[in-house]
Amino acid sequence: MPFPAIQPVPGNKLMVLGVETEMFAFSGVNHYQCDIFTKLLVAGESLELKFYLQRQQDGLYYQSGAPVTITGSAGGGSANGEQIYSFPFVSSHGVRVTGKQTGGTARLIDWVVYKI
């Protein structure tokens, strides 16, 4: 989807336990900042995030870097006490972010992306 000028793009995605699910995808050349809200994760649950970049040569998405795993805590949020996982990324053609939740109850994961 094209990204609107200046405005943040919020969204959410219901995770399916054990299934890699696309959270969002954007096309175009831009610098972005993403916040994923982890406050609903509890002990025994984790969220694995994968980042994919689109190649100009073939238009396909390829995983960029290692997956990031966020582990839930007893009081909600990540094990380190944070309730937001924030990361910047640059898209030269397109970007796609997926999530996979393990254990517990399937959670609705909220996110927001800013063009910076």
C-alpha angles and dihedrals in degrees: 000000000000116000118240117237115268097337121112117242112223126191146146138216131201107229121225111217111255095000125111104233127189109243097183144333132199133186130211138052111299148124113244139186118207129196118194114193111224099174092113095057113102135186112303093030130096137178120215115203124198126190124210130189125202117236119223093216097064107003091238125132120242126191112257116207130335122316117265117227121203114195120207125234134215094258095044128266127064125326091256090058098255120128097196128056107203128188139162123225139178123220119200094178109348142337134207129189123196134187134203121190121206126200132352124042123340107258134209103235116206121207140171129199125203126194106227 
